[in-house]
Amino acid sequence: NGSGLRVFLFHSTLPGVGKTTAARILAKVVNCLNPYQMSAGVDAPEDCCGTCENCKSIEEGRTTDIRELNFADQRGIDAARDLIEQASFSSFKLKKRVFIIDEAHQATGPAQNALLKLLEEPPQNCYFVLCTTSVNSIIPTIRSRCTLVEFSPISTQFLVKHISDIAVKENILFDEEGVDLLVNASNGSLRDAIKMLEQCGRVGGITHKTVENSLGFVTAKLPEDLIKIFMMNDRKAFNKFMGGILKQRIPLRNVCKDASKKCIDWSVETNFEFYNELTELFDLASKDISDEGVYVTLINKFKNPIYVPINQHSIDDKKLLTYTAVSRKLDCNVSFDSKERAILYFGGRITVCVVDTITENINLSSNISHVILKSKLSEIL
């Protein structure tokens, strides 16, 4: 609308929510030959007509004035220098040149610094749209020079209607229950929902059974098992866990998503701060599209464990004997955080336990009543 904004940062926590599509629409708006005002008023925003030669050439990818780059493929300083050089040229046919930069957060530090000057003083004939799912990975000096636009997950109502409309158009069998299940599995990502639609369409349609079988739904036990593995820093158990996941063809990303949600639920329920790091780990892992990427994120955590198992911790002998007895008596796993507090894992729940071996007092850091647990610990002491 003539405001002079030329550098945008489109960001979201999820992929597939419309950032690149919106950037292409922006390219049409600034180049449309017949723009129209969306509402009354002098400063009302404009929209593109979608039918003029400029809009059609952008839609069909026939113009060199709109460039899309993906920093996941080329993320070094050479890619940044190439972009700077391209931005110095005049428009070939359109009114404005638009550079759409996907996966902007994957640009290296030197590459981002090289782009800083360009984004500080962009050429008058150029617009820049950076798209990212990790806005905090963009250096602050670039973020401060961009107009930030946050994209939320696509609403369930929209996804249900859109998937149903596509299924009707493509003659794919579907029912309401199947569509609801597919949409819930997409977690607000339109791209993921469409990929799931294509996958289910190849095996008989979108029904509860086909969606469940095709997408490999996660049982409640798997996220709990994954949490336990990282509580115990058990690399061997992780390898066995991965073997089962691959055999069942369950997306590891989905397991991490459910594990993150479970950590949040348990954090609210128990008020334990140490769930935060686990939540961050599973959130980060679940953002990767490929199982290989998720696996790498998780396996790297074993180099810097959150908690250390009892047989790997250097605590004094009396504490070691006490907690070993606790572990055997309660038939639970015991690990320790950085403050040497014991973490008891049993029955799908985690409890912080501090035993004072001098006064023999037991302190359970929880807002839930653990009368039985306290009495058992008292028997041991």
N, C-alpha and C positions, 0 to 999 in steps of 0.2 A: 504493500500500500504506500510505497514511496518513503518509508521510514529510514532507508539507508542501511538497514541491517544486511550484512553480506556474508557473515560467518556464523554457521549454526552448528550446534552439537546436539544431535538426536541420540538420546540414551534410554536404555531400559535394562531391567534385570533379566529379561527373557529374550531369546531370539525369536524371530518370526512374528513380531507384533506390528509391523508396518513401517519401520524406520526408512528403509531404502525406497519403498513405494511412495512414502510421503515426500522423500527427497526428489523423486522423479516428478511428482505433482508440482512441487515448488519450481522445478525447471520449466514446466509448462506455463505456470502462472507468470513468471518473469519474462517469458518469450512469446506469450499468446498475442496474436494479431487482433483478436476481438475479445478482450477481457471484459467482464461485467462485474458490477458491485453486488456483493452477496446480501447487502442490506442498505437501508437509506442512511444518508449522512456523508459529510465531506471525507471523513477518515475511515469509511467502511472498507473492509478488506475486499480484494478482488479475487475472482476465480477465473480459471481458464475455460475457453469455450469447448475445447476438446475436438473441434472439427476443422480448424484452420490448418494450413500447410505446416506451420511450425509445431503445433500440437501433435499432428500426425507423424511428423518426422521423428519427434522425440519418442512417441509411443512405439513406433516401429524400429527404433534404433538406427535410423538412417542418417543421423547427423554427427559430425565429429566435434561439435561445440559442447556436447554433453559427454563428459568422460566419467566412467566408473572405475575406481581403483580398489583393490582389496589388499590391505596391508598384512593379511594372513599369508599371502603368497610372496609378496616382496615387502619386507619390513625394514630394510636397512636405509642408510643415508643416501644411497644411490637412487632409491625410489623417491625419496624426498626431493633430491636435486632435479630429477626428471619432472616432477610435478611443478616445481618452481619455474623450470624452463618453459613448460607447456603453458603456464599461466601468463607468461610474458607476451604470448601471441595475441593478435586481434581475433575477434570473432570471424568465422568463415562465412556463415550465412545468417545465424540467429542474432537476436539483439544482444543477448548475454551468454557468456560461457558459464557452465555449472560443473563443478567438480564434486563428485559424490565419493567419499572415502569410507568404504566399509571396513569393519574390524580395526578402527583407528587406534584402539588401545594396544594393538600388537606391534605398532611402530616402535622401534628401539628408541632409547633416550636421545642419542645423537640425531636420529631422524626427526624426532619431535622438536628438538631445539632448532634444527635447520628450518623447519616450517614456521617457527615462531614469527620471524620477521615478515614472511608472506602474509600470515594471518593478522598481524598487527596493522599492516597497510595493504589490504587487498587491492588489486587493480580495479578500476571503475567498471570494467566490463565483465568482472568475474564474481561468482558466488561460490562458496565452499560449504559443503555439508559433511560433517564428520559423524559417522554412525558407530555406536559402540554398545556393548553389553557390560562394560566395566569402566564407568565414567571416572572412577578414582585412579585408574591407571593412566589417564591423560594428565600430563604435567599441569600444575596449577596455573602457570603463566599462559598456557593455551586456553584452559577452561575460562579464565577471567576475561578473555577476549572474544568469547563465543556467546551467542544467544542460546541458552540451554533449553531444550524441549524434552520433557520426560514422557515416554510412552508407557502406558499402563497395559497390563495383560488384557487381551480381548475378552469382552463380557461373555458369560455363558450363553445368554439369550441370543446374542449375535451369532456365536459359533454354531449353536443348534440349528438356527434358521439357515445359515450359510451352507453347512454340511448337508442338511436335508435338501436344499435347493440343488446342490451339485449332484447329489445322488439321484434325484428325479431327472435332471438333465442328462445324466450319463446312463440312465436305466440300471442303476445299482439297487439291488434289494436292500431295504433297511426297515428297522422298526424303532419306535421311540426309545425303548430301553437300550438298544445297541448304540444309538446316537448319543444318548446321555452318558453312557459309559466311555465312549470314545472322546467326547468333549472333556469330560473330567480328567482323562488321562493326558490330554494335551496341555493342561495347566495354563490355559490362556494364550497359547501360541497357535496362530492360524496356520503357519507353515507346518508345524507338527501335526495339526489336525488333518490337514489335506494329505500329508504323507501317510497317516494312519488310514484315511479313507481309501487311498489307492491300494494300500496293503490288504485291507479287508475286502475291497472290491474284487481282488484277484482270487479270493478263496470262498466266494459265495455270498458276499454282502455284509451289511452292518447289523448283525444281531448280537445279543449278549454272548452267545457261545463263540461266534467267529472273532469278535473283538477280544474276548478273553484269551482265546487260543493264539491268535495272531500276534498280539502285543505282549504276551508273556506277563500276566499280571503278578504283582508282588504279594506274597502272603505276609501276614503280620509278623511272623517269626524272623524273616530274613533281615529286616532293618534292625531288630533287636540283636540278632547275632552279629551284625556288622558293628554295632555300637560296642558290644562286649569285646570284640576283637581289638578295637582300638583302646578300650579301657585297659586291656591286659597287654597291649603291645605285642600281640601274638602273631608273628609273621607266618609261622607254619599253619596256624588255623586260617589265616587270610588266604593262603594258597589253596587250601582245601575248599574254602568258601567259594573262591573264584571258579574252581573246577565244577562245583555244583551249579553255579550261575550259568556258566557256558553250556553245560549239559542241558539245562532246562531252557536255554535260549531266552533268558530274562534280561532285559536291558539294565545294565549296572547303573545307569543314570537314574532310572526309576527307583531302584533300591536306595540310592543316596538321597533322592528327594523325600522318600518316606522316612528315612532315618533322620533327616533334618527336622521334619515335622514332629517326629516322636521326641527328639531332643528338646524342641521348643515346648511341647506339651509337658514333658517331665520337668522342665525348668520352671514352668508356671506352677506345676503341682507341688514341687519340692523346694523351690526357691534356691536351688544349688547353682552357684555362679559358674562352676566348671563345665556345665553343659554348653556354654557359649562357644568355646573353642571347637568342640565337636560339631556344633551347628555350622560354624564358619567353614570347617573342613568339608562337610557334606554338601553345603551350598555351593562352594567353589567347584567341587567335583561334578555336581549335577548340571553345571552350566556347559560342560563340554558335550558336544553332540556325539562323538565317537566313544565306544566302550574303551578303546585303547587310551584315549586322553583321560577318561575318568580313572582308569587303572593307574596311570602314571601319577596322577595327583594323589591318589590314596597311598600308593606304595612309597612315595617320597616321604610320607608322614612318619614312617617307621624310623627314618634317620633322626627325627626330632620328636620323640614320643610325648604324648600328653601325660600319660601315667606310666609308671614302672611297676612290673609285677613284683610280688614279694620276694621271689628268689633272685631278683636282679638288683634289689635295693640295698644300699649300704647304711643300714640303721643298726642301732645297738642291739646286743644279743637278747636283752630282756624283752624289748619291743618285738623283735623278730619271733621269739618263742610265743609271746602273747598273741600276736596276729596269726601265727601259724595255727595255734590252738583254736582261734576264732574261726579260721577258714575251715578246719576239719569239723568242728562242732556244728557249724551252721551249713556245711556243705555248700560253700560259696567261694567265689574267687576274690582274691584280695590284691589290690594294687595301691600305689601311693602317688600323691601329687607332689608338687615341688615343695610344699610345706610339711611334708612327711605325715600328712593326714591319710588315714587308711580309707580306701574306697572299696566297699563291699558290694559285690554284684551277685544278686540272687533273685530268683523269681521274677525276672524281667524288670527289676528295679535296681537302682543304685543308691546307696546310702553312704554318706560321709561319717566316719567313726573315728573319734579321737580317744584313745585310752591312756590315761595318765598312769604310768607304771609305778609311780611313787605313792600316790594317794589311792590308786586303784579306782579312780572315778571314771565313769563312762559318759562321754558327751557325743550325742548323735545330732549332727547338724541338719535337722529336718523340722518342718512344721507339721509332720505327720506323726501320729502316735505309734511308737514302736515298743510297746510294753513287753511283748513276747521276746523280741530281740534283746532288750535290755536284761531280761531275766536270764536268758541263755548266756549272755556275756558275763553276767554276775556269777553264774555257776563256774565258768571257766576261770575267772579271777579268784 
